[in-house]
Amino acid sequence: MSRKPGANASNPVAKRPKQLIDTSIAMTPENSFSALLKEFGIPQSDLCQVTGLGRSVISRICTHGIWPTFHHIQARQAIDAYLAHRGLTPNQLQRLMHALHKKVGPSVLPTPEAVPVSPATENQTETVKEDPMLLANAGLRPETRAHFKLSRNPFIDDVQSPDDVFQTPSVRYIRAALTDCALHHGFMAVVGESGSGKTTLAEDLQERIRIDGRPITVIKPYVLAMEGNDARGKTLKSSQIAESIACALDPSVRLRSSSEARFRQLHTLLTASRRAGQRHLLVIEEAHCLPIPTLKHLKRFLELKDGMQRLLGIALIGQPELRERLNGQNAEVREVAQRCELVELEPIDTELEGYLQHKFARFDLRLSDVFTADAFDAMRARLIHRPRGGTPADVRSLCYPLVVNNLVCRAMNAAASVPWPQVDAQVIAGC
């Protein structure tokens, strides 16, 4: 089988030459890297040789600033090293480096209503963008921490107290709502995407209760193998919830064998605890996996009373599928949906700089030492998507803490490997 000139099968850069990533604006003919190469007598075939990329891919890099999605960092490094040893004058090398690494991160507005579409890339059918929600966990490498002078990774084990929780308007409301649910035995559901901080808020509630010494017992049934049906795992049944509540109130209790006696025993335990001044909150995580019968039974737990006083509050924590399950149009769960306050954990679109500032400040780090001012809008361009021709209602934002953390770690690793002094828009657009 014939090979493209300069392609090297052993070079990882050459594995996927057809998948491209756009750096957002095209260079002008006068200052393009391609024009400077011609001016200084450097053939593009040499770049094919040192990177292992095909001629068409190298041509796109030189003329339009379009880099391959995969292994683009290695390609940049290979070209940098080659140019540095070409015997160019300092001025020539500086001009080439400026053209090659031109800061061309996308220009965006900080609101999802104005997510841009780059004119330079609108008709580039080969551009492939990775779904940011699929960004793999990327820890900071040791050399990255050394490059940015970080004593530790600010994204590992980073929430150890309520003060570590970043306060957006959405988070503040949910924190207050969870506390009210515990004190007054309400019924609510907290819905959010994976990595949005739902579990952190549940842990935050428990920690604040402990620190403040409030008389609230938080009951959390184990959901390690819970699934929506028994074909895929174990469903969480109302009898198991009752057992969790009883054991939380009295660890030495021996539950009755019959359902009637067991639930009467539970009611007695809750009543005695309530009269002793204790409040009770049942917190069920991964609630989007609750089977319909168990969802329906939650209403009956809520209706356990001592006279007119409720004995138990319920907080469900789950992914967006929970919102669909609690749809009031679903006749099977209508009675539950009518009583449950549904609260959604919003993305941190306009709070992105504040979130990262808070995260770094908790470790005595300065955000400006790591990021340039244009990096944040470039992050929004990666994480906020508006379909072409769509309305503001069609905007989908993935600016959730875990996704932001993964993107930032990838960008910092990429910048350190070049090496680049700070993470800027170009680095964000290329990782």
LINSULTA-V666082 format. One record per residue. RES is the residue in one letter. PSI is psi as a letter, one per 20 degrees, with the letter a starting at -180 (NA if undefined). OMEGA is omega in degrees with one decimal (999 if undefined). BURIAL is 1 if it has 24 or more other ideal C-beta (glycine too) atoms within 12 Angstrom, else 0. Layout:
BEGIN
res: (RES & RES)
psi: (PSI & PSI)
omega: (OMEGA & OMEGA)
burial: (BURIAL & BURIAL)
END
This chain:
BEGIN
res: (M & S & R & K & P & G & A & N & A & S & N & P & V & A & K & R & P & K & Q & L & I & D & T & S & I & A & M & T & P & E & N & S & F & S & A & L & L & K & E & F & G & I & P & Q & S & D & L & C & Q & V & T & G & L & G & R & S & V & I & S & R & I & C & T & H & G & I & W & P & T & F & H & H & I & Q & A & R & Q & A & I & D & A & Y & L & A & H & R & G & L & T & P & N & Q & L & Q & R & L & M & H & A & L & H & K & K & V & G & P & S & V & L & P & T & P & E & A & V & P & V & S & P & A & T & E & N & Q & T & E & T & V & K & E & D & P & M & L & L & A & N & A & G & L & R & P & E & T & R & A & H & F & K & L & S & R & N & P & F & I & D & D & V & Q & S & P & D & D & V & F & Q & T & P & S & V & R & Y & I & R & A & A & L & T & D & C & A & L & H & H & G & F & M & A & V & V & G & E & S & G & S & G & K & T & T & L & A & E & D & L & Q & E & R & I & R & I & D & G & R & P & I & T & V & I & K & P & Y & V & L & A & M & E & G & N & D & A & R & G & K & T & L & K & S & S & Q & I & A & E & S & I & A & C & A & L & D & P & S & V & R & L & R & S & S & S & E & A & R & F & R & Q & L & H & T & L & L & T & A & S & R & R & A & G & Q & R & H & L & L & V & I & E & E & A & H & C & L & P & I & P & T & L & K & H & L & K & R & F & L & E & L & K & D & G & M & Q & R & L & L & G & I & A & L & I & G & Q & P & E & L & R & E & R & L & N & G & Q & N & A & E & V & R & E & V & A & Q & R & C & E & L & V & E & L & E & P & I & D & T & E & L & E & G & Y & L & Q & H & K & F & A & R & F & D & L & R & L & S & D & V & F & T & A & D & A & F & D & A & M & R & A & R & L & I & H & R & P & R & G & G & T & P & A & D & V & R & S & L & C & Y & P & L & V & V & N & N & L & V & C & R & A & M & N & A & A & A & S & V & P & W & P & Q & V & D & A & Q & V & I & A & G & C)
psi: (p & q & q & q & p & i & q & o & h & i & p & h & h & j & h & m & i & i & p & q & p & p & j & h & q & q & q & q & h & h & j & q & h & g & h & h & g & g & h & j & k & o & q & h & h & h & h & g & g & h & h & j & q & r & g & h & g & h & h & h & g & h & h & i & k & o & q & q & g & p & k & h & g & h & g & g & g & g & g & g & h & g & h & h & j & i & k & q & q & h & g & g & g & g & g & g & h & g & h & g & k & p & o & k & q & q & o & r & q & j & q & i & i & l & p & q & p & p & h & h & j & h & j & n & i & i & p & p & p & q & o & h & i & j & p & q & p & n & q & p & q & g & h & g & h & h & g & j & l & p & h & r & o & j & j & p & l & i & o & i & r & h & i & i & p & p & n & r & h & g & g & g & g & h & g & h & h & g & g & h & h & g & h & j & l & a & o & r & p & o & p & q & r & p & j & i & j & g & h & h & h & g & h & g & g & g & g & h & g & g & g & i & k & q & m & p & o & p & p & n & q & p & k & h & j & p & r & i & r & i & h & i & b & p & q & o & r & h & h & h & g & g & g & g & g & g & h & h & h & n & h & j & q & o & q & q & h & q & g & g & h & g & h & h & g & g & h & g & g & g & g & g & h & g & h & j & j & q & q & p & p & o & o & o & r & k & i & i & j & p & q & g & g & h & g & h & h & h & h & h & g & h & j & p & r & n & d & j & p & q & i & p & q & p & o & p & o & r & r & h & h & h & g & h & h & k & p & i & i & o & h & h & k & g & h & g & h & h & i & p & p & p & p & p & o & q & r & l & f & i & j & g & g & h & g & h & g & g & g & h & h & i & k & l & q & p & h & i & i & h & q & r & h & i & h & g & h & h & g & h & h & h & i & p & p & o & q & p & i & r & r & h & i & i & p & p & p & k & m & q & g & g & g & g & g & g & g & g & g & g & g & h & g & g & h & h & i & g & q & p & h & r & o & a & h & g & g & g & h & j & NA)
omega: (-178.0 & 179.4 & 172.5 & 178.6 & 175.6 & -178.2 & -177.6 & -174.4 & -178.8 & -178.3 & -178.3 & -179.9 & -173.0 & -172.5 & -175.4 & -174.4 & -173.2 & -178.5 & -169.4 & 174.2 & -173.6 & 175.3 & 160.8 & 177.1 & -179.6 & 176.8 & 175.4 & -178.1 & -174.9 & -174.2 & -177.6 & 177.6 & 179.5 & -178.9 & -179.7 & 176.1 & 179.9 & -179.5 & -176.2 & 175.2 & 179.6 & -178.8 & 178.0 & 178.9 & 177.0 & 179.5 & 174.1 & -176.6 & -174.6 & -179.1 & -175.1 & 179.2 & 178.0 & -176.8 & -177.1 & 179.8 & 177.9 & 178.3 & 178.5 & 178.1 & -173.4 & -173.1 & -172.5 & -178.9 & -180.0 & -175.3 & 176.5 & 178.6 & -175.1 & 174.9 & -179.7 & 177.6 & 178.4 & 179.4 & 177.9 & -178.0 & -178.9 & 179.8 & 178.3 & -177.7 & -180.0 & -178.5 & -178.5 & -177.6 & -179.7 & -178.7 & 178.4 & 173.3 & 178.5 & -179.6 & 178.9 & -179.8 & 179.8 & 179.9 & 178.9 & -179.6 & 178.8 & -179.4 & -178.0 & -175.6 & -177.8 & 179.9 & -174.4 & 179.1 & -173.4 & 176.8 & -176.2 & 173.2 & -173.2 & -179.3 & -177.7 & 179.9 & -175.9 & 178.2 & -170.1 & 166.5 & -175.2 & 179.3 & -176.4 & -175.3 & -173.0 & -176.7 & -179.7 & -172.8 & -176.2 & -178.6 & 180.0 & 179.7 & -179.9 & 175.5 & -176.0 & 179.4 & 178.8 & 178.9 & -179.6 & 177.0 & -177.0 & 177.3 & 177.7 & 178.1 & 179.8 & -179.6 & 176.7 & 178.8 & 178.2 & -178.8 & -178.2 & 177.4 & 178.2 & 179.2 & 178.9 & 179.3 & -178.1 & -177.6 & 178.0 & -179.4 & -170.4 & 179.3 & -177.1 & 178.8 & 178.3 & 179.1 & 179.7 & -178.8 & 179.9 & -172.0 & 168.1 & 176.0 & 179.1 & -179.9 & -179.7 & -179.7 & -177.7 & 176.7 & -180.0 & -178.6 & 177.6 & 177.8 & 178.6 & 178.7 & 179.3 & -176.2 & -174.3 & 174.2 & 177.1 & -179.3 & -176.9 & 176.2 & 176.4 & -175.5 & 177.9 & 177.5 & 174.9 & 179.9 & -177.9 & 177.1 & -178.1 & -179.1 & 178.1 & -179.8 & 176.1 & 177.1 & 177.6 & 178.2 & -179.9 & -179.4 & 179.4 & 176.4 & -180.0 & -177.7 & -178.1 & -179.7 & -179.3 & 179.7 & -178.1 & 174.7 & 178.1 & -176.5 & -177.3 & 175.8 & 177.7 & -177.6 & -173.1 & -177.7 & -174.5 & 173.2 & -177.1 & 176.4 & -174.4 & 178.2 & -176.8 & -177.5 & 179.6 & 176.3 & 176.6 & -175.9 & -177.8 & 178.8 & 177.7 & 176.2 & 179.0 & 178.9 & 178.6 & -179.8 & -177.5 & -179.7 & 177.4 & -179.2 & -179.4 & -176.0 & -178.0 & -174.3 & 172.4 & -174.5 & 178.4 & -176.4 & -178.3 & -179.3 & -178.9 & -178.1 & -177.6 & -178.2 & 174.3 & 177.2 & 178.0 & -179.8 & 179.5 & 179.1 & 179.2 & -179.5 & -179.5 & 179.9 & 179.3 & -179.7 & 176.4 & 176.5 & -176.9 & 173.3 & -173.9 & 177.5 & 175.3 & 179.9 & 179.2 & 176.4 & -176.0 & -173.4 & 175.7 & 177.7 & 179.7 & 175.2 & -177.3 & 179.4 & -180.0 & 175.3 & -179.2 & -178.3 & 179.9 & 177.5 & -177.7 & 172.4 & -179.1 & -175.5 & 173.3 & -174.3 & 168.7 & -170.1 & 178.0 & -177.1 & 175.0 & -177.9 & -171.2 & 169.7 & -177.1 & 175.2 & 177.7 & 179.8 & -177.3 & 178.5 & -173.8 & 176.7 & 178.6 & 177.8 & 179.5 & -179.0 & -179.8 & 177.6 & -178.5 & 178.4 & 178.7 & -173.6 & -175.9 & -176.9 & -175.7 & -177.8 & 178.2 & -177.4 & -179.1 & -175.7 & -172.5 & 173.8 & -179.3 & -178.5 & -177.4 & 177.5 & -172.7 & 173.9 & -174.4 & -176.3 & -175.2 & -178.4 & -172.5 & 179.6 & 180.0 & 179.2 & -178.7 & 176.2 & 178.7 & -177.5 & -178.3 & -177.9 & 179.7 & 179.7 & 178.1 & 177.9 & 178.1 & -178.3 & -177.2 & 176.9 & -175.4 & -173.2 & 168.4 & -174.6 & -176.4 & -176.4 & -173.3 & 176.2 & 176.5 & 176.0 & 178.6 & 179.7 & 177.7 & -167.9 & 178.2 & -173.0 & 174.0 & -178.3 & 178.7 & -178.4 & -178.5 & 178.6 & 176.5 & 179.0 & -179.1 & -177.9 & 176.7 & -179.6 & 175.9 & 179.6 & 176.4 & -172.6 & -176.5 & -179.9 & 177.8 & 179.4 & -179.0 & 179.8 & -179.5 & 179.3 & 178.6 & -178.5 & 179.3 & 176.5 & -179.6 & -179.5 & -178.7 & -176.8 & -175.8 & -7.2 & -179.6 & -172.4 & -179.6 & 173.4 & 178.9 & -174.6 & -178.4 & 179.1 & 179.8 & -177.7 & -175.1 & -178.2 & 999)
burial: (0 & 0 & 0 & 0 & 0 & 1 & 1 & 0 & 0 & 0 & 1 & 0 & 1 & 1 & 0 & 0 & 1 & 0 & 0 & 1 & 1 & 1 & 1 & 1 & 1 & 1 & 1 & 0 & 0 & 0 & 0 & 1 & 1 & 1 & 0 & 1 & 1 & 0 & 0 & 0 & 0 & 1 & 0 & 1 & 0 & 1 & 1 & 1 & 1 & 1 & 1 & 1 & 1 & 1 & 1 & 0 & 1 & 1 & 1 & 1 & 1 & 1 & 1 & 1 & 1 & 1 & 1 & 1 & 1 & 1 & 1 & 1 & 1 & 1 & 1 & 1 & 1 & 1 & 1 & 1 & 0 & 1 & 1 & 0 & 0 & 0 & 0 & 0 & 0 & 0 & 0 & 0 & 0 & 0 & 1 & 1 & 1 & 0 & 1 & 1 & 1 & 1 & 1 & 1 & 1 & 1 & 0 & 1 & 0 & 1 & 0 & 1 & 0 & 0 & 1 & 1 & 1 & 1 & 0 & 0 & 1 & 0 & 0 & 0 & 0 & 0 & 1 & 0 & 1 & 0 & 0 & 1 & 1 & 0 & 1 & 0 & 0 & 1 & 0 & 1 & 0 & 0 & 0 & 1 & 1 & 0 & 1 & 1 & 0 & 1 & 0 & 0 & 1 & 1 & 1 & 0 & 0 & 1 & 1 & 0 & 0 & 1 & 0 & 1 & 1 & 1 & 0 & 1 & 0 & 1 & 1 & 0 & 0 & 1 & 1 & 0 & 1 & 1 & 1 & 0 & 1 & 1 & 1 & 0 & 1 & 1 & 1 & 1 & 1 & 1 & 1 & 1 & 1 & 1 & 1 & 1 & 1 & 1 & 1 & 1 & 1 & 1 & 1 & 1 & 1 & 1 & 0 & 1 & 1 & 0 & 0 & 0 & 0 & 0 & 0 & 1 & 1 & 1 & 1 & 1 & 1 & 0 & 1 & 0 & 0 & 1 & 0 & 1 & 0 & 0 & 0 & 0 & 0 & 0 & 1 & 1 & 0 & 1 & 1 & 1 & 1 & 1 & 1 & 1 & 1 & 1 & 0 & 1 & 1 & 0 & 0 & 0 & 0 & 0 & 1 & 0 & 0 & 0 & 0 & 0 & 0 & 1 & 1 & 0 & 1 & 1 & 1 & 1 & 1 & 1 & 0 & 0 & 1 & 1 & 0 & 0 & 0 & 1 & 1 & 1 & 1 & 1 & 1 & 1 & 1 & 1 & 1 & 1 & 1 & 1 & 1 & 1 & 0 & 1 & 1 & 1 & 1 & 1 & 1 & 1 & 1 & 1 & 0 & 1 & 0 & 0 & 0 & 0 & 0 & 1 & 1 & 1 & 1 & 1 & 1 & 1 & 1 & 1 & 1 & 1 & 0 & 1 & 1 & 0 & 1 & 1 & 0 & 0 & 0 & 0 & 0 & 0 & 1 & 0 & 0 & 1 & 1 & 0 & 1 & 1 & 1 & 1 & 1 & 1 & 1 & 1 & 1 & 1 & 1 & 1 & 1 & 1 & 1 & 0 & 1 & 1 & 0 & 1 & 1 & 1 & 0 & 0 & 1 & 0 & 1 & 0 & 1 & 0 & 0 & 1 & 1 & 1 & 0 & 1 & 1 & 1 & 1 & 1 & 1 & 1 & 1 & 1 & 1 & 1 & 1 & 1 & 0 & 0 & 0 & 0 & 0 & 0 & 0 & 0 & 1 & 0 & 1 & 1 & 1 & 1 & 1 & 1 & 1 & 1 & 1 & 1 & 1 & 1 & 1 & 1 & 1 & 1 & 1 & 1 & 1 & 1 & 1 & 1 & 0 & 1 & 0 & 1 & 1 & 1 & 1 & 1 & 1 & 1 & 1 & 1 & 1)
END
